Amino acid sequence: MQEKSNKEVFETMPIPKALATLAIPTIIGQLVVLIYNMADTFYIGRTNNPLMVAGASLILPVYNICISLAGLAGVGGGSLISRLLGAGNSRQAKKVSAFSFYLSIGLAVFFSFMTALFMDPLLGLLGASGDTFGYARQYAFCVIVLGALPTVMSITMANLLRSVGCARQAGFGVSMGGVINIFLDPLFMFVLFPSGMETAAAGIATMCSNVIVCIYYLVLILRMPKDTVLTFSPRAGIPETEHIRSVFFVGIPAALATLLFDLAYVVIDKLATGYGDIPLAAIGIVLKAERLPLNVGVGLCQGMMPIAAYNFSSGNHERMKKVVSFSRLVGLLIATVSIVLYEIFAGNILRFFIADAETVRIGANFLRVRCLATPFMFMCFHLVNLFQAVGKGGKAMFLAVVRWAVFNIPMLFLFNAAFGMYGIVWTQIVADICTVAVSFYVYRRFEKSITLPL
């Protein structure tokens, strides 16, 4: 019954309903992820210690790099599984599922080991000062060294579930982890751990919630019917060489986009340290607060991808065109509304995280500028997700490199030198306007090959 229902979503269900079926659970999951990511900042902010907030904020890029590894296995494998199902090749889809799962384990263990080995120079590279180094180290050890494996595995399995139309189950797991983390944070920080260890306690709470989610996904997939394509069994066999290549061809650009995104965050943090710990704490809060509409957009794109991939492979290009166009329209509407709300409530948002008046004043000004980039940021990753869905990993990689390595990161240094701290804040909108222009040029040029209209 589940397989039949999922096939209806991919093939015959009206586009708005089909997109809602896959996107709404994913959006809810993304919002809960955002909430529990902000929960650490919120509860650490209750100490009213900007140094703790700054120390934990420094680790955000490293945590996101960890997530990018899940993108390599989960996005690369999930996109291929959807396309294989569209082509009617469930046998190879099962092999890709097992391969992606074990790939995620290998990547997570390697990343955890390397982080532990090079912890101190890594924190120095991120811009940790003498006052924030200890807090950053506590948080990194818990969420990366101890938590990389459950984090990468759970995100990979969520992507694989969405690839076969099980967005509701994937979204429930993500939401469950978020709710658990929200409750564990205050318990660990203010009850079980002594004063001064709040960042370590928040990190352990995050790690524990990811372990629980990972176990949930493992049990869920193991209890699926035997004829499902999702499996962990090595007996499924090794995928064909072209399919392994396809996993990496789409997965590496997905991971690279996240890595470059995080490199930009590292640069922002590094440049912000030159203005003191208060601006660093303020920008750390802003970089999380601005994620609300972007996480909704990410959920929307993740709901779009399986439908686009399936119909691209099955040859139903008209249906693919409609889901891409509709998701783009919805995403832009959400982005526009978010700008209005951020402009009005920027100060309230900052005060939600921390009471320090100077941090609130600086952060509110930063947020009012950064939010202007929201529609352009959505368009950037919407087009990248589209290329990933249809297996055009080279184009996705090109756009990721152009966005971050050509425009954003060089502009951060340039604008910082020319305009100071506010130059850093204004960089995002300028860089993304340039990226959207290039993206639509690429879109037009390869229109025939991906069979999509503008």
Buried (B, 14 or more C-beta within 10 A) or exposed (E): EEBEEBBBBBBEBEBEEBBBBBBBBBBBBBBBBBBBBBBBBBBBBBBEBBBBBBBBBBBBBBBBBBBBBBBBBBBBBBBBBBBBBBBEBBEBBBBBBBBBBEBBBEBBEEBBEBBBEEBEEBBEEBBBBEEBBBBBBBBBBBBBBBBBBBBBBBBBBBBBBBBBBBBBBBBBBBBBBBBBBBBBBBEBBBEEBEEEBBBBBBBBBBBBBBBBBBBBBBEBBEEBEEEBBBBBEEEBEEBEEEBBEBBBBBBBBBBBBBBBBBBBBBBBBBBBBEBBBBBBBBBBBBBBBBBBBBBBBBBBBBBBBBBBBBBBBBEBBEBBBBBBBBBBEBBBEBBEEBBEEBEEBBBEBBBBBBEBEBBBBBBBBBBBBBBBBBBBBBBBBBBBBBBBBBBBBEBBBBBBBBBBBBBBBBBBBEBBEEEEBEBBBBBBBBBBBBBBEBBEEBBEEBEEEBBBEE
